[in-house]
Amino acid sequence: MMNGQVVLIGTALVLTVAGLAAIAATRNMVKVVMGIQVILLAALLVLAAAFVGAEHARPTHSLLLPAIAAAATEATGIAVLALVWERHRTVDPHKVSELKG
């Protein structure tokens, strides 16, 4: 494994742990969406590490679709959060799940 791949995989591991910690430690849905986004970006780093040193692969094209999917996921999550806030005036998932109507 090349030195660049080690750095990318190490960074992806740290980001994955940070994203999981953000999801587990908070009751705020905005932070949960941000944690999910961090995990998706870590997955993109793993894909980038796979292309380090590849002779015939075009990493720009191979990473474009996952990057667009990650951005779409974040936009959808933020849109849902905006709707939840508009309806319940809170983004605490425990309070939202307790509310009826």
N, C-alpha and C positions, 0 to 999 in steps of 0.2 A: 504494500500500500504506500502510496506517495505521501509526502509531507503535507501537501495541500488537502488531500483527502482526509487525513487525520484531523486537521484543523476543522474542516467542514463537519465531519461526523461528531467531533467533540462539541462543537458549537450547537449542532442539532440536538445532541443529547441534553445539554444544559437547557436549551429552549424548551424541549419536551418536558423536562422536570419542572421548569418554571411555569409552564402552561398548566400542567396538572396540579401544581400547588395553588395556582390562582383559582382554578376551578373548585378545588376541594376546600379552600380556606375562606371563601367569601359567600355572602348571601346576596350579593348584588349581581343582577343578571348582566349588566354592562361588563363587569369584570369577567364573568363567565364567558361571554362572547369574545372578549379580548384574549382570554386563555386559550380558547379554541383556535383563534386566529394565530396565536404564537405557535401552537402545535402544528398547524398547517404550514406555516413558514419553515418550521423545522423539517417537515417532510420535503419541502422544496430544496432545502440544503442537502438532504440525503440524496435527492435526485441529482443535484448539481455535483455532488461528490462522485456519483457514478460516472459522470461524463468527464471528470478531470483525467486528462491523458488519453482520452479516446481520440483516435485518428479520424474516423469517418463520421462520427456523430456530430450533429449540430445542436449543441446544448440550448441555443437561443430558441430554436423551434420546439425542442422537446420540453422545455420548461414554460413555454408560453401558455399552453392550455391549463396546466395545473395552477399557474399564477392567476389566470382569469377565473378559474373555479374558486380559488381561495378568496379573491376579491368579491365574487358574487355571493359567496357564503357569508362574508362579513357584512355586505350590504343588506342581505336578507335578514340577518340577525338584528342589525340596527333598525331596520324597518319594523320588525316584529316588536322590538323593544319600544319603539315610538308608539305603536298601537297599544301596547300594554300600559305604558305611562299615561296615554290619553284616556284610557278607560278606567284604570284603577288608581292612578296618581301614586304609584309605587313600582319599584323594580325589584323588590325583595321576592324571590320565588316562593318562599314559604307563605308570605301574606297573600300573594296573588292566587296561590292554589287553594287558600282557605276562603277566598271571596267567591260568592255565587253571583251569577247574572252577568 
